[in-house]
């Protein structure tokens, strides 16, 4: 059986916390003041990651850059390479407005980027479009508790940023990582007789960032407790880009930013799709097929963002209530019988989707409304936390058709397309649903700015509620 829940660490992942103890006549060196800085920095990082968590706080969107872009954004960022596998995300000047002290290093970096075009590359290839994206300003916190601040954004050449052994990858991931560099060279007043100190030293440390691009899928952080366990994911991944071509501009619909981790102690499991349209009006035959009244392949499907314990799918978790047509005292309601038909393997410990099928022969009539309730507070994920199921705005998207067609068969065999989403959601190349009508105008994406919509408010648990109407034809 797979181990779940919070593991007890053998040792708490934190350095010894020792602060300077002053006394009269004490002699202090640079190392003492550095250790005092480290003490307060470690305290702040410990508080950040254990009490608040880590992830993207705001901004840091990855956007396409059109052909003809000069490689510089509107905020003074640049596309310099850091000598490894990412871009150095600094501006071209220091905080005082003058040139940076490491201009020689910067020139070497630029030359290294130019040298990436080998002798076999022609001048025509040098002038062709390049796959570039723009990283917007924003703030993130890495899993060590370091704050990663992107002030002006930068433009990233994906091919130059990729390691040489990964440039044949069709899919790439873009992320950022906390970095530091020494700035502002200063002459020492006198040399330390007990240490190897040069005449000129850098007087300040600038906290910056480095952009990372890889063609290998990054591992997911599956820790249930990110406070006590050691951190093995220093890079915050911001986007996945599909069908990346060196000589083709990146299309917006190929950038998927739902791979990013939102800021918090843990990422809640949410509902990412259902196979019915919330608030839609179905015909009686369509509703019968959807519920699986007479077709064992039918049934209501609910998809999750992560693993959910199969043993938490118990009777009573899903409830179907029919409110009969009519008004006032003439209307009545009754509960429709049903059961879970997927997952149907008792040995399956986790699942990311379930199907709930009607088991009675009652048929919906003209004017009825079917209320669908999923008590997500009783559904536990891999870390034994409840699924965050609040159906915010009724905007959980329709499961993409190619997924539905792979799971079910068309009982009618007519090949006709199913009902369209009245909210105007259409499937894009990335498999997400986009709202395009006036009925949902103004909230195309969640408040985070990264779509598509899912259930959840961040509090966890609650109840997922949805409904659809029935008409005769």
N, C-alpha and C positions, 0 to 999 in steps of 0.2 A: 504494500500500500504506500502511496506517495505521502511524504511528510508535508503537513500543512500547518498553518498558524505561525505564531512568532517563536522562533528558536531562541533559546537562552544562550547568549554569547559567553564564551569562556573568559573573555577579557574585554572591558569597555574600551572602545576605540577612541582614545583621547590621550594626548601627551601629558606628562606630569605638569601640574600647574604650580609654578614657583614664582613668587614675586619678590622684588628687591626689598631688602630690609635695611633702611638707612640707619646710620649711627654716626656720631660725632668723630671726625678724624678719618672717616672712611675714604679710601682712594677708589675712584671709579674710572673704568676704561670704556672705550667704544663698545666693547662686547657686552658690558653690563647694561648699557642703555638699549642695545639691540635686543637683549633678552627681556628687558622690561616691555619693549614694544611687542615682542612675540607673546608675552603673557596676556596682554590685553587683546591682542588680535585672536589668540586661541580661545579666549573667553567669549568674544563676540561670535566667532564661528561656531563654537559649541552651542551657544544659545540659539543661533539662527537655524542650524540644521536639526536640532533636537526638539525645539519648541515650535518652529514654524515650517521647516522642511526645505525643499529645494525645487528648482524648476524655473520656467519662464514666468516672470512677473508681469511684464508688459512689453509690447512692441516686438522687435526682432522678427519681423515678417520677411519672408524670402519672395522676391518679386522678379519677374522677367525683365531683361534689358533688351531693348530693340537693337536692330542692326544699325551700325553707325555711331554707337555710343563710344565716347573717347576714353572710357575706362575710369573716369573720375565722376563721382556723384556730386550732388549740389551742395554737399556739406563739407567738402574739403577732404573726404576720405580718399584713399588710393588703393591700387591693386598690387601692392608690393608683396613679394613672396618672403616667407620667413626662413627659408632654407630647408624646411622639412616637408610637411604635406599639407600646409595651409597657408593662409594669407595673414600678414601682420596688419591688425586693424587699428593703425595709428594714423593720425593726420601728419602732414608734412612739416609741422612746426611745433615748438614746445609751447608751454603755457604762457611764456612771455612774448610770444609773437616772433621770435627770432628763429633762425634755422636750427635744426636739431644738431646735437653734438656728434651724432653718429652718422654724418653724411657719407663718409667713406663706406660704412657698412651698407647704407641704403643703396649707394651706387652699385656695390657688389651684388646686392640682392636683385636689382633691376637687370644687371648683366646676366645673372643666373637665369632669370625668367626668360630673357631673350635667347639664351643659349639652348633652351628646351626645344626650339625648332632646329632639328638636326640638319646635316648637310644635304639630306635627300629632300628636304622641304623646299619648294620653289617659291619665288616671289609671289606667284599667283595665290599659293596657299596662304601666304602671310596676309594677303588682303581680303581673304574670304571671311564671311561672318563667323563669329565665335559664340560658343555657348556660354553666356554670362548671366548672372543673376545679381540682384541688388539686395543687400542686407540692410534693413531699416534700423533706425536707432531703437534702443530699448534697454531693459534691465532683466537680468537673470541671476540666480544663485545656484552655484554648483553643489555637488553632494558633499563637499568638504566645508561648505558654509561661506565660500568666497563670493563676493558680489562681482558680477561681470557686467560692466557698464559699456554700452556702445553709444557714444555721443553723436557721431555724425554719420554712422553707417558706412558702407563700403561696397564696391563692386567686385565680384568674384568671377574670375575666369575658371570655369570648372575643370577644363582640361589641364591647365597649368597647375592647378591646385591638387590634382589627383597624383598619387604616387605612380611612378612609371610602370610598375607591375600590375596596376589596376586600371589602366587606360582603355582596356577593351571592354569595360563594364557598360552594360546598357542602362543600369539603374545606379544612381549615385545618391549619397546622403550628405547633407550639409549641416555643420554644427559649429559651435564656438567653445573655446576653452579658456579658462583664466590663465593669465600670464603676467610676468613682471619683467621690467628692464631697468637698468641703471641709467640715470640721466644727470645732466648738469655737472660737468667735470669741474673740480675745485682743487686748488693746490693746498697741500697740507702745511700747517704752520711749522711743524717739525716732524721728523721721522721717528717712528717707534723703534727703539733700540732692541726690543725683544721680539719684533715681528718683521716680516718681510713686507714692508709698505712702500709703495712707489711715491714719487713726489706729487703725482696727480691722481686723485680719486674722484669717483662719482659721489656727489653729495646727497642725491635723492633717489628713491625707488618709485618708478611709475607703475601703477597697476593698470594693466591693459588687457587685451584679449587676442586670441589667435583663432582664425577660421580654419576648420578642418573639413576636408572633403574625402570621402572614401567610396569605393565601389563594392565593399563587403558589408553586408547587412550588420549593423551594430547589435550587440546583445542587449536584451531588455533587462531592466533592473527588476528582478523578481523578489527582492527583499521585502518582507512584510513589515519589518521595523528598520527604518533608515537611520535611526539615532544610534543604537548600540553597535550595529554591524559595520564592519569596515566598508569604505566606499571603493568600488572598482570601476566606476564610470565617470571619469573626469570630464568628458566631453558632453555638452548639452546639445543633443541633436535637434535641429529645427525643422528640417524638411526632407522629404524623399522626392527625387526627380526621376520620373520614368522616361524611357526612350531618349536619353541624353545623347546628342550627336555633336561631335566636336565642331562641325561647320554649319550647324543649324541653330538659329536663335531658340531659346527655351520658350515653350508655349506655357501660358498661364495654367491651362487645364492639366498639365503634366506635373505641376508642383503640388505636392500633398503635405500640408503642414500639420495634419493630425497625428504625426509621429512624435510631436513635441510633448514634453511632460509639463503640465501646468503646475504652478507653484503650490506646494503643500507637502504634508508629511507622507501622504500616500495618494495614489491615483485610484479613485473609486471606480468600481465596475458599474457600467451604465447600459441602458438599452440603446442600441444603435440602429435598429430597424425592425419593422413589422411588415407583414404581407397584406395588410388592408390599409385603406386610406381613411384617416381620421376625419369624421364628419361627412363622409361621402354618402351618396344615396345609391344603393345597389338595387338591381331588380331581384325578384324572388329567386330566380334561377341562379343568378350570380352569387347571392347570399348562401344558397344551398350548397353550391360548389365550394365556396370559400370555407364554410364550416365543416365540410366533409360529411354532410347529412347522409348522403347515399354513396359516397365515394371515399374509400379508405385512403386514397392518396391526398385528400383534402385536409383542411384543418388550419387553425390560426397559428402562425409562426412568429416567434419573438427571438430576436438575435441580440447577443450581449457583446460588450467590448472585450471581455476576458472570460476566464474559466469560472463556471458556477457549479457548485456541488450538486451532482445529480440526485443525491438522497434528500435534498431540500425541496425537490419538486413533488410535493405531497398534495393529496386531495384538499381542496379549499384554498390553495394558493391562487388559482385562477377561477374566476366566477363570471358566468354569463347570465345577465339579467335582461329579460325581454319586457319592454314597456309597450303595451299594445296601443295601436292608433286610437285616436279619439281625443276628447277634451273633457276637462272637469272630472266629475265622479264616474263617468262612463269608462275611463281608461283604467286598466288594471295591469299588474306586472306578475311575472312568474320567472322561475329560474330554470335555465336550460341545462340538462345533464351533459357531462363531457368527461374526458380523461386525457392524460398525457400519452401520446403514441410515439413520440420521439423525445429523448433517446429511448430506444427499445432494448438496449443491451444492459442487463442488470450489473454486469461487471464494469461498466463505465463509471468511473469515479467523478469525472468532470465533463461538462458540456458547455458549448458556447451558443446553443440554440435549442429551443424546444418547440414541439408542435402539440397543440391542444385541439382535439377533434370532438365534435358533437356525437353523443352516443344514443340519443333518443330520436324519435321519428317526428317530433313536432316541427312544423313548417312555419316560417315567418310569413306574416300577412302584410298586405298593403297598409302603409302608414306606421308600421312598427319601428321601434328603435332598439338596437341591441347594445347594451352597456357591457363593456369588457373591462374587467378589473383584475389586475395582477398585484398581489400583495408582496411587493419586492422586499419588504422588511424581513420576510421569512426566507428569502433566497440568499444564501451565503456564498461568497466567492472563495477563491483559493486561500485567502488569508483569514477566512471565517468572519469577514465583514459583510454587512447587508448591502445588497445592490441598491444604488442610488436611482430610484425609479420615478421621481416626480416628472410628469409629462408636461414640461414647461411649454405653454402656448400651443399644445397639441401639434408640435412640429417634429416629432421623431419621424425620420424619412421612411419612405417605402423601400423595402429590400430591392436592390437592383434586379431587373427582370432576368438577366442571365443567371443570377443565383437562384431565382425562383424556378426557372425552367429546368435547371439542373436537378432540383429537388422534387418537382412534381410533374405530372403529365397532364395534358389537356384532355379532359374527359369528353368534351364535345367533339374534339378532333377537327374543328372547323378552321383552326389556325388563325382565328381572328384575335386581334390584340385585346387585352383586358381593358378595364376602365381606366381612364386617365385621371391623374390627380387633380382635383379641383383647385388645389392650392398652386397649381402651375409648376410642380416639381418635375423636372425632366432629368433623365440620367445623362451625366456627362461622361467623357472618356475616362475620368478617374473613378467612376462608379459612385459618385455622390449625387445627391438630389439637390437641385437648385430651384429656389422659389422665384418665379418670374411674373406673377400676377399682382394686381392691385390689392387682392384680398390679404396678402401678407407683405405688402410694401413697407419697407423701413426696417425690417428685421431679417435680412437675407441670411445672416450668419449669427451665431451666438455672441453675447457681449465680449467674449474673448477675442473675437475677430477671426477665429479659425473654425471653419465648418467641416462637415455638415452638422446640423443640430443633433443632439442626443438628449436622453432624459437626464434628470439630476440637477440639483442645486448646490451640491457640495456637502450637504448635511448627511446624506446617506439614508437608506431605508425609505419610508413613506409608501405610497400606493401609486401604481401606474393606472391611469384611467383613460379610456378611449371609448368611442362609439361610432356607429354608422346607422343610417336610415335605410328603410326598405320600401320600395314601391312595386306595384304590380308589373309594370313594364316601362 
